[in-house]
Amino acid sequence: MDGRLFIVSGKKTRAGAEYLESRVDASDLPFAGDATDLWTVRDYLREASSLSPADALVFFGAADAWEEETAGGETVFDRFGMRCVVRPRRALLTAAEGPILGKKDKRAFFDYVKAEHPEIGAEELAFFDAERKMALFDSLRAAINPFSMVLEQQIAPPANSADLTDLERLQYRVLGLVVLKTVLPGWA
């Protein structure tokens, strides 16, 4: 294998890209070690014209910068708001929290992760339990004083949309594992 693997991400999805890089480096794939690089969007825009046909790219998150690279690709994974679209030596990974907001959907996602990706540890899944306990606490507090929740929502600072939620971070880790297990072996 002469090509290299470039994992491209923005700030928001950087942790998922770093996770994939660490998993690739720990694998026996030809991309392991020095054949894998993490790129920012700026790196990609600056260096895209110098890529060889043997180079492989994995893009984390949707961006106009790589829309052409992944347009018309085959969707190889589309579950729980996560999607992996693949073209020859190109993969686009996107995640959206929206499709798994309900309790049943979150439980199904949690069960899927535990069954299909045991390499994701209990500490990474701890937010599911914490979230469930917080929802119970909020419902009890609302039953005791219904106005407390209304007041809290009025004075709460806005969420920083530049940050991923715990759920979105987990989705990108799962997508990285999907690529590692199903896509990269075919590119090696």
Backbone hydrogen bonds, N-H to C=O, Kabsch-Sander energy under -0.5 kcal/mol:
donor,donor_aa,acceptor,acceptor_aa,energy
5,L,35,A,-3.2
6,F,4,R,-0.5
6,F,56,A,-3.0
7,I,5,L,-0.5
7,I,37,D,-2.8
8,V,6,F,-0.6
8,V,58,V,-2.9
9,S,39,W,-2.1
10,G,60,F,-0.6
14,R,11,K,-1.1
17,A,13,T,-1.8
18,E,14,R,-2.8
19,Y,15,A,-2.1
20,L,16,G,-2.2
21,E,17,A,-2.4
22,S,18,E,-2.3
23,R,19,Y,-2.1
24,V,20,L,-2.7
25,D,21,E,-2.7
26,A,22,S,-1.4
27,S,24,V,-1.5
32,A,29,L,-1.9
35,A,32,A,-0.7
36,T,33,G,-1.4
37,D,5,L,-2.5
39,W,7,I,-3.0
41,V,9,S,-0.6
44,Y,40,T,-2.3
45,L,41,V,-2.6
46,R,42,R,-2.1
47,E,43,D,-2.6
48,A,44,Y,-2.3
50,S,47,E,-2.0
51,L,48,A,-1.3
55,D,52,S,-1.7
56,A,4,R,-3.3
57,L,89,R,-2.2
58,V,6,F,-2.5
59,F,91,A,-3.4
60,F,8,V,-3.0
61,G,59,F,-0.7
61,G,93,L,-3.8
66,W,63,A,-1.0
67,E,64,D,-1.3
70,T,66,W,-1.2
71,A,67,E,-1.3
73,G,70,T,-1.6
74,E,86,V,-3.0
76,V,74,E,-0.7
76,V,84,C,-2.6
77,F,84,C,-1.2
79,R,82,M,-1.3
82,M,79,R,-2.6
83,R,94,T,-2.6
84,C,77,F,-2.6
85,V,92,L,-2.4
86,V,74,E,-3.1
87,R,90,R,-2.5
90,R,87,R,-2.5
91,A,57,L,-1.7
92,L,85,V,-2.8
93,L,59,F,-3.1
94,T,83,R,-2.4
94,T,92,L,-0.5
96,A,81,G,-1.5
100,I,97,E,-2.2
101,L,98,G,-1.1
106,K,102,G,-2.6
107,R,103,K,-2.5
108,A,104,K,-2.4
109,F,105,D,-2.4
110,F,106,K,-2.8
111,D,107,R,-2.7
112,Y,108,A,-2.4
113,V,109,F,-2.7
114,K,110,F,-2.4
115,A,111,D,-2.3
116,E,112,Y,-3.1
117,H,113,V,-2.1
120,I,117,H,-2.1
121,G,119,E,-0.7
124,E,121,G,-0.8
125,L,121,G,-0.8
125,L,122,A,-0.7
126,A,122,A,-0.6
128,F,125,L,-1.6
129,D,125,L,-0.6
130,A,126,A,-2.2
131,E,127,F,-2.8
132,R,128,F,-2.0
133,K,129,D,-2.3
134,M,130,A,-2.3
135,A,131,E,-2.2
136,L,132,R,-1.8
137,F,133,K,-2.4
138,D,134,M,-2.8
139,S,135,A,-2.1
140,L,136,L,-2.1
141,R,137,F,-2.6
142,A,138,D,-2.5
143,A,139,S,-1.7
144,I,140,L,-1.8
145,N,141,R,-2.8
148,S,145,N,-1.7
149,M,145,N,-0.5
150,V,146,P,-0.7
151,L,147,F,-2.4
152,E,148,S,-2.2
153,Q,149,M,-2.1
154,Q,150,V,-1.5
155,I,151,L,-1.6
156,A,152,E,-1.2
161,S,159,A,-0.9
163,D,160,N,-1.7
169,R,165,T,-2.6
170,L,166,D,-2.2
171,Q,167,L,-2.4
172,Y,168,E,-2.3
173,R,169,R,-1.7
174,V,170,L,-2.6
175,L,171,Q,-2.6
176,G,172,Y,-2.1
177,L,173,R,-2.0
178,V,174,V,-2.3
179,V,175,L,-2.4
180,L,176,G,-2.5
181,K,177,L,-2.5
182,T,178,V,-2.5
183,V,178,V,-0.6
183,V,179,V,-1.5
184,L,179,V,-2.6
186,G,183,V,-1.0
187,W,183,V,-0.8
187,W,184,L,-1.1
188,A,184,L,-1.3
